[in-house]
Amino acid sequence: MPNIESQLLCEADGVPNNPKLPLLVYSDAFPDGVDSSDIESCFSRNGWQGIWVNGVFSYHHFHSNAHEVLGCFSGSAQVQFGGASGPVLSITAGEAVLIPAGVGHCKIESSPDFGVVGAYPPGPANDLYQESEPNLENLIENIGSVPIPEIDPVFGKTGPMLEHWT
């Protein structure tokens, strides 16, 4: 099991965040030399869907109806979570970040070879909102109703998400 960094992020800077579920960073989630197809297979095997390969948007955004996982397969990036005054974390190859519904995220900078695989738990197609949405109060209600996934996207039925998101 990897080291887990857990941060609870409350509403700030026009981003609702998630007052109940912490952001989880899994260091050493994947072995050295992992590639995008390995991470895609891992997420798929654990029932996560809507899998994509790319980077992270360079503007603050969040999903009100879905949690998201990012698995980094190459390079590194500085990603800010929780809005413009939130923590900036360095994400590097081999790490995974589990982002609860409502938690804002924005790439600040990255190495030229930065690459991540993203996915969402079973459910509706994820929505996308930017900070300072005029409908924030309704979105906060929606965020609170997003169920906790039954399976950790990286480690399956015995993964650390199940311990941290109870």
N, C-alpha and C positions, 0 to 999 in steps of 0.2 A: 504494500500500500504506500502511496506517496505521502509526503508531508502535506498538510492541509492548512492553508491560510484562510481564515474566515473573517468577513467584515460585514456588519449589519449597516446598511445605508438608509437613512430616513429622508423624507422629502426635502429637497433643496434645489435652488437655482431653476425652478420651473420644471424639475424632473421628479416624478412621484416616488421613485425607488421602491423599496419593499420593506416595510417596517417589521415583517415577520420572518422573512427568509434571508439568510446572509449570502453574500457573494462568496463563492468558494474557488480558490486557486489550488489546483493539484500540481505540485512540483513533481517532476519525474513520473508523470502519468504514462508516458510512452518511452520506449527504449531509444537509445542513440540510433540514428539511421532510419528512423520511422519515416515513411512517406505518406503522401495524402491518401493513397488508396488503403493503406493500413488503418488509418484513422477512420476513413469512411466505413470500412468493414466493421470496425469496432462499434461505432455508433449504430450502424444498421443491425448488427447482431444483438444489440441491447434494445432494439425497438424504437430508436430515435429516427426521425424522418425529416423530409424537406432538406436533405443534406446538400450542402454547397461547398465549393472550394474558391477562395478568394482572399481578401484582406478584411479589414474593419473600416467602416465608414469614418471619414474624418470630420464628422459633425456629431454632436450629442443627439442620440436617439435611444428609443426604448420600445419594447413590445408590451402591450397591455394584456394580451391574451395568451402568452406563451413564455415559457422559460427557454433559455438558449444555452448551448454548450459550444465552446470554441476549443479546438485542438490544434496547437501550433506544430507544424511539421518542418518549418525552416525559418531561419533568421530570427529577428526579434523586433519588438515594438514597444513603445510607451503608450499605454492605453489608460485613459482617464475614465473612472467609473463614478456614477452618482451625480454628474453634473459638473459645471465649471469650477466648483470649489471642492470637488471630490478627490479622492486619492488617485495618483498616477502610479500605475504598476508596470513593471517591466515584464513582458510576456516573451518567453524564449522557447525555442524548439524543444519538444518533449513535454511541455506543460499543457494543461487543460484548465479552462475557466468555465465555471458553471454560473450563469447569470440568471438570477430570479426574474420573473416577470416584473416589469416596471423599472428595473435598474438601468439607468442611462449608461451608455458607453460610447467612447469616441477615441479614435486613433490620433495621437498627438504627433508621433513620428515613428518611422520604422526603417529598418535596414532594407536595401533594395531587394533582398531575397525573402522578405517576410511572407509567410503563407500560413493560412489557417483553414481548417475544415470546420464548418458550423452545422448544427442540427437542432431539432426541436422535438419534444416528446410528442407522442400521439395526441391528436386533437385537431382543432381547426387550423387553417393556414394562419401563420403569424401576421399580425398587423405591424405597422411601423409609424411611430410618432416622433416628432422632434420636441425639444424642450419648449416650455411655455405654451403648450397646447391650451386653447381657450376652454376646452371641455375637460380639464384636468380632474375635477371632482368626480365626474362619471367614470373616468379612466381608473381612478384610485379604487372605486368600488369594483370595477371589472378585475383589477389586479388581485384583489383579495379573494376572488372566486376561482382563480386558476388552481387546479388541483396539483398536488405534489406528485410527480411521476412515481410509478411503482418500481422502476429500474434505473439505477445509476447509469449514465451514458457511457462511462469508461469501464467500470468494474462490475457491472451487472447487479444481481440481486443482493450482493453482500457489500456493495460500494459505500463509501463514506457519505454520499449525499443522503442516504437513508438515516444516518446517525445525526447529521447536522440539520436536516430539514424535517423535523418532527413536529 
